Structure formats: structure tokens, C-alpha cells
């Protein structure tokens, strides 16, 4: 799934991310989606 790309100045980029543990459910899919988004950009 291609994810939306956030541009500089988008308020969501100022939010602090939550920590997650390695092996978190969905982490593998998120990484795959991020690579797919990067290559499609």
C-alpha cells in the first residue's frame, strides 16, 4: 500500500512518535509499505 507523503510544514511531523518493540504486529508491513512508497515517489 502506498502511504501519503508528508511535506515540510505538515503539523503531523511535529508530533512525537511512540516507542514500539521489535516484532510489534504490523511493523513488517509498515516497513514494506514505506519502501513501496519510496520507490513509487
PDB file of N, CA, C and O in Angstrom:
ATOM      1  N   UNK A   1       0.848  -1.166   0.000  1.00  0.00           N
ATOM      2  CA  UNK A   1       0.000   0.000   0.000  1.00  0.00           C
ATOM      3  C   UNK A   1       0.899   1.237   0.000  1.00  0.00           C
ATOM      4  O   UNK A   1       1.819   1.345   0.812  1.00  0.00           O
ATOM      5  N   UNK A   2       0.635   2.141  -0.890  1.00  0.00           N
ATOM      6  CA  UNK A   2       1.408   3.379  -0.945  1.00  0.00           C
ATOM      7  C   UNK A   2       0.838   4.356   0.082  1.00  0.00           C
ATOM      8  O   UNK A   2      -0.361   4.633   0.103  1.00  0.00           O
ATOM      9  N   UNK A   3       1.715   4.863   0.920  1.00  0.00           N
ATOM     10  CA  UNK A   3       1.325   5.763   2.002  1.00  0.00           C
ATOM     11  C   UNK A   3       1.383   7.213   1.539  1.00  0.00           C
ATOM     12  O   UNK A   3       2.121   7.527   0.605  1.00  0.00           O
ATOM     13  N   UNK A   4       0.611   8.113   2.179  1.00  0.00           N
ATOM     14  CA  UNK A   4       0.713   9.533   1.837  1.00  0.00           C
ATOM     15  C   UNK A   4       2.074  10.077   2.271  1.00  0.00           C
ATOM     16  O   UNK A   4       2.606   9.691   3.312  1.00  0.00           O
ATOM     17  N   UNK A   5       2.623  10.971   1.465  1.00  0.00           N
ATOM     18  CA  UNK A   5       3.909  11.595   1.784  1.00  0.00           C
ATOM     19  C   UNK A   5       3.623  12.951   2.420  1.00  0.00           C
ATOM     20  O   UNK A   5       2.890  13.768   1.862  1.00  0.00           O
ATOM     21  N   UNK A   6       4.200  13.178   3.577  1.00  0.00           N
ATOM     22  CA  UNK A   6       4.005  14.436   4.307  1.00  0.00           C
ATOM     23  C   UNK A   6       5.131  15.396   3.949  1.00  0.00           C
ATOM     24  O   UNK A   6       6.304  15.021   3.967  1.00  0.00           O
ATOM     25  N   UNK A   7       4.772  16.631   3.625  1.00  0.00           N
ATOM     26  CA  UNK A   7       5.756  17.642   3.241  1.00  0.00           C
ATOM     27  C   UNK A   7       6.134  18.498   4.448  1.00  0.00           C
ATOM     28  O   UNK A   7       5.409  18.562   5.441  1.00  0.00           O
ATOM     29  N   UNK A   8       7.280  19.147   4.334  1.00  0.00           N
ATOM     30  CA  UNK A   8       7.765  20.052   5.376  1.00  0.00           C
ATOM     31  C   UNK A   8       6.662  21.042   5.733  1.00  0.00           C
ATOM     32  O   UNK A   8       6.028  21.622   4.852  1.00  0.00           O
ATOM     33  N   UNK A   9       6.443  21.227   7.020  1.00  0.00           N
ATOM     34  CA  UNK A   9       5.425  22.158   7.493  1.00  0.00           C
ATOM     35  C   UNK A   9       4.131  21.466   7.899  1.00  0.00           C
ATOM     36  O   UNK A   9       3.277  22.087   8.532  1.00  0.00           O
ATOM     37  N   UNK A  10       3.968  20.198   7.550  1.00  0.00           N
ATOM     38  CA  UNK A  10       2.770  19.457   7.930  1.00  0.00           C
ATOM     39  C   UNK A  10       2.782  19.291   9.453  1.00  0.00           C
ATOM     40  O   UNK A  10       3.772  18.807  10.003  1.00  0.00           O
ATOM     41  N   UNK A  11       1.712  19.678  10.144  1.00  0.00           N
ATOM     42  CA  UNK A  11       1.686  19.607  11.609  1.00  0.00           C
ATOM     43  C   UNK A  11       1.947  18.209  12.171  1.00  0.00           C
ATOM     44  O   UNK A  11       2.464  18.083  13.281  1.00  0.00           O
ATOM     45  N   UNK A  12       1.605  17.171  11.437  1.00  0.00           N
ATOM     46  CA  UNK A  12       1.811  15.809  11.946  1.00  0.00           C
ATOM     47  C   UNK A  12       3.298  15.511  12.145  1.00  0.00           C
ATOM     48  O   UNK A  12       3.648  14.641  12.942  1.00  0.00           O
ATOM     49  N   UNK A  13       4.168  16.215  11.439  1.00  0.00           N
ATOM     50  CA  UNK A  13       5.604  15.981  11.564  1.00  0.00           C
ATOM     51  C   UNK A  13       6.174  16.528  12.874  1.00  0.00           C
ATOM     52  O   UNK A  13       7.311  16.223  13.233  1.00  0.00           O
ATOM     53  N   UNK A  14       5.392  17.329  13.582  1.00  0.00           N
ATOM     54  CA  UNK A  14       5.844  17.873  14.867  1.00  0.00           C
ATOM     55  C   UNK A  14       5.454  16.974  16.039  1.00  0.00           C
ATOM     56  O   UNK A  14       5.882  17.212  17.169  1.00  0.00           O
ATOM     57  N   UNK A  15       4.646  15.944  15.779  1.00  0.00           N
ATOM     58  CA  UNK A  15       4.217  15.041  16.845  1.00  0.00           C
ATOM     59  C   UNK A  15       5.345  14.091  17.222  1.00  0.00           C
ATOM     60  O   UNK A  15       6.154  13.699  16.381  1.00  0.00           O
ATOM     61  N   UNK A  16       5.384  13.729  18.498  1.00  0.00           N
ATOM     62  CA  UNK A  16       6.384  12.783  18.995  1.00  0.00           C
ATOM     63  C   UNK A  16       5.854  11.372  18.755  1.00  0.00           C
ATOM     64  O   UNK A  16       4.719  11.055  19.112  1.00  0.00           O
ATOM     65  N   UNK A  17       6.685  10.534  18.151  1.00  0.00           N
ATOM     66  CA  UNK A  17       6.281   9.154  17.861  1.00  0.00           C
ATOM     67  C   UNK A  17       6.323   8.305  19.125  1.00  0.00           C
ATOM     68  O   UNK A  17       7.076   8.594  20.055  1.00  0.00           O
ATOM     69  N   UNK A  18       5.513   7.261  19.148  1.00  0.00           N
ATOM     70  CA  UNK A  18       5.517   6.317  20.263  1.00  0.00           C
ATOM     71  C   UNK A  18       6.591   5.265  20.024  1.00  0.00           C
ATOM     72  O   UNK A  18       6.855   4.885  18.883  1.00  0.00           O
ATOM     73  N   UNK A  19       7.205   4.798  21.098  1.00  0.00           N
ATOM     74  CA  UNK A  19       8.166   3.700  21.001  1.00  0.00           C
ATOM     75  C   UNK A  19       7.416   2.395  20.779  1.00  0.00           C
ATOM     76  O   UNK A  19       6.330   2.193  21.321  1.00  0.00           O
ATOM     77  N   UNK A  20       8.005   1.511  19.979  1.00  0.00           N
ATOM     78  CA  UNK A  20       7.447   0.176  19.798  1.00  0.00           C
ATOM     79  C   UNK A  20       8.560  -0.847  19.969  1.00  0.00           C
ATOM     80  O   UNK A  20       9.741  -0.529  19.829  1.00  0.00           O
ATOM     81  N   UNK A  21       8.176  -2.054  20.267  1.00  0.00           N
ATOM     82  CA  UNK A  21       9.135  -3.137  20.451  1.00  0.00           C
ATOM     83  C   UNK A  21       9.422  -3.811  19.110  1.00  0.00           C
ATOM     84  O   UNK A  21       8.546  -3.861  18.247  1.00  0.00           O
ATOM     85  N   UNK A  22      10.640  -4.330  18.926  1.00  0.00           N
ATOM     86  CA  UNK A  22      10.910  -5.134  17.732  1.00  0.00           C
ATOM     87  C   UNK A  22       9.935  -6.314  17.703  1.00  0.00           C
ATOM     88  O   UNK A  22       9.649  -6.917  18.738  1.00  0.00           O
ATOM     89  N   UNK A  23       9.442  -6.630  16.541  1.00  0.00           N
ATOM     90  CA  UNK A  23       8.487  -7.721  16.423  1.00  0.00           C
ATOM     91  C   UNK A  23       7.053  -7.290  16.672  1.00  0.00           C
ATOM     92  O   UNK A  23       6.158  -8.131  16.750  1.00  0.00           O
ATOM     93  N   UNK A  24       6.825  -5.985  16.799  1.00  0.00           N
ATOM     94  CA  UNK A  24       5.475  -5.456  17.003  1.00  0.00           C
ATOM     95  C   UNK A  24       4.596  -5.880  15.827  1.00  0.00           C
ATOM     96  O   UNK A  24       5.034  -5.808  14.678  1.00  0.00           O
ATOM     97  N   UNK A  25       3.360  -6.323  16.094  1.00  0.00           N
ATOM     98  CA  UNK A  25       2.473  -6.712  14.992  1.00  0.00           C
ATOM     99  C   UNK A  25       2.271  -5.535  14.037  1.00  0.00           C
ATOM    100  O   UNK A  25       1.953  -4.429  14.474  1.00  0.00           O
ATOM    101  N   UNK A  26       2.449  -5.763  12.777  1.00  0.00           N
ATOM    102  CA  UNK A  26       2.258  -4.716  11.779  1.00  0.00           C
ATOM    103  C   UNK A  26       3.532  -3.985  11.402  1.00  0.00           C
ATOM    104  O   UNK A  26       3.541  -3.250  10.415  1.00  0.00           O
ATOM    105  N   UNK A  27       4.615  -4.163  12.161  1.00  0.00           N
ATOM    106  CA  UNK A  27       5.860  -3.456  11.866  1.00  0.00           C
ATOM    107  C   UNK A  27       6.428  -3.881  10.517  1.00  0.00           C
ATOM    108  O   UNK A  27       6.856  -3.043   9.724  1.00  0.00           O
ATOM    109  N   UNK A  28       6.429  -5.171  10.264  1.00  0.00           N
ATOM    110  CA  UNK A  28       6.958  -5.692   8.993  1.00  0.00           C
ATOM    111  C   UNK A  28       6.189  -5.095   7.810  1.00  0.00           C
ATOM    112  O   UNK A  28       6.787  -4.704   6.808  1.00  0.00           O
ATOM    113  N   UNK A  29       4.854  -5.028   7.935  1.00  0.00           N
ATOM    114  CA  UNK A  29       4.027  -4.474   6.855  1.00  0.00           C
ATOM    115  C   UNK A  29       4.297  -2.983   6.689  1.00  0.00           C
ATOM    116  O   UNK A  29       4.360  -2.495   5.561  1.00  0.00           O
ATOM    117  N   UNK A  30       4.456  -2.258   7.777  1.00  0.00           N
ATOM    118  CA  UNK A  30       4.753  -0.830   7.702  1.00  0.00           C
ATOM    119  C   UNK A  30       6.056  -0.593   6.950  1.00  0.00           C
ATOM    120  O   UNK A  30       6.134   0.301   6.107  1.00  0.00           O
ATOM    121  N   UNK A  31       7.074  -1.386   7.248  1.00  0.00           N
ATOM    122  CA  UNK A  31       8.363  -1.244   6.569  1.00  0.00           C
ATOM    123  C   UNK A  31       8.208  -1.514   5.076  1.00  0.00           C
ATOM    124  O   UNK A  31       8.752  -0.778   4.253  1.00  0.00           O
ATOM    125  N   UNK A  32       7.471  -2.563   4.723  1.00  0.00           N
ATOM    126  CA  UNK A  32       7.239  -2.872   3.307  1.00  0.00           C
ATOM    127  C   UNK A  32       6.498  -1.727   2.623  1.00  0.00           C
ATOM    128  O   UNK A  32       6.843  -1.345   1.505  1.00  0.00           O
ATOM    129  N   UNK A  33       5.478  -1.174   3.292  1.00  0.00           N
ATOM    130  CA  UNK A  33       4.712  -0.059   2.731  1.00  0.00           C
ATOM    131  C   UNK A  33       5.591   1.177   2.548  1.00  0.00           C
ATOM    132  O   UNK A  33       5.445   1.897   1.560  1.00  0.00           O
ATOM    133  N   UNK A  34       6.494   1.427   3.485  1.00  0.00           N
ATOM    134  CA  UNK A  34       7.383   2.581   3.375  1.00  0.00           C
ATOM    135  C   UNK A  34       8.327   2.440   2.181  1.00  0.00           C
ATOM    136  O   UNK A  34       8.572   3.412   1.467  1.00  0.00           O
ATOM    137  N   UNK A  35       8.857   1.228   1.961  1.00  0.00           N
ATOM    138  CA  UNK A  35       9.714   1.009   0.795  1.00  0.00           C
ATOM    139  C   UNK A  35       8.916   1.171  -0.497  1.00  0.00           C
ATOM    140  O   UNK A  35       9.399   1.784  -1.449  1.00  0.00           O
ATOM    141  N   UNK A  36       7.704   0.628  -0.537  1.00  0.00           N
ATOM    142  CA  UNK A  36       6.865   0.752  -1.727  1.00  0.00           C
ATOM    143  C   UNK A  36       6.578   2.224  -2.020  1.00  0.00           C
ATOM    144  O   UNK A  36       6.624   2.649  -3.174  1.00  0.00           O
ATOM    145  N   UNK A  37       6.283   2.993  -0.984  1.00  0.00           N
ATOM    146  CA  UNK A  37       6.016   4.423  -1.144  1.00  0.00           C
ATOM    147  C   UNK A  37       7.254   5.148  -1.663  1.00  0.00           C
ATOM    148  O   UNK A  37       7.155   5.999  -2.547  1.00  0.00           O
ATOM    149  N   UNK A  38       8.416   4.811  -1.114  1.00  0.00           N
ATOM    150  CA  UNK A  38       9.662   5.453  -1.526  1.00  0.00           C
ATOM    151  C   UNK A  38       9.941   5.200  -3.005  1.00  0.00           C
ATOM    152  O   UNK A  38      10.295   6.125  -3.737  1.00  0.00           O
ATOM    153  N   UNK A  39       9.783   3.953  -3.449  1.00  0.00           N
ATOM    154  CA  UNK A  39      10.072   3.622  -4.846  1.00  0.00           C
ATOM    155  C   UNK A  39       9.044   4.215  -5.803  1.00  0.00           C
ATOM    156  O   UNK A  39       9.366   4.472  -6.963  1.00  0.00           O
ATOM    157  N   UNK A  40       7.815   4.438  -5.342  1.00  0.00           N
ATOM    158  CA  UNK A  40       6.769   4.999  -6.193  1.00  0.00           C
ATOM    159  C   UNK A  40       6.856   6.522  -6.295  1.00  0.00           C
ATOM    160  O   UNK A  40       6.261   7.125  -7.189  1.00  0.00           O
ATOM    161  N   UNK A  41       7.599   7.140  -5.377  1.00  0.00           N
ATOM    162  CA  UNK A  41       7.672   8.613  -5.343  1.00  0.00           C
ATOM    163  C   UNK A  41       8.502   9.161  -6.490  1.00  0.00           C
ATOM    164  O   UNK A  41       8.664  10.376  -6.610  1.00  0.00           O
TER     165      UNK A  41
END
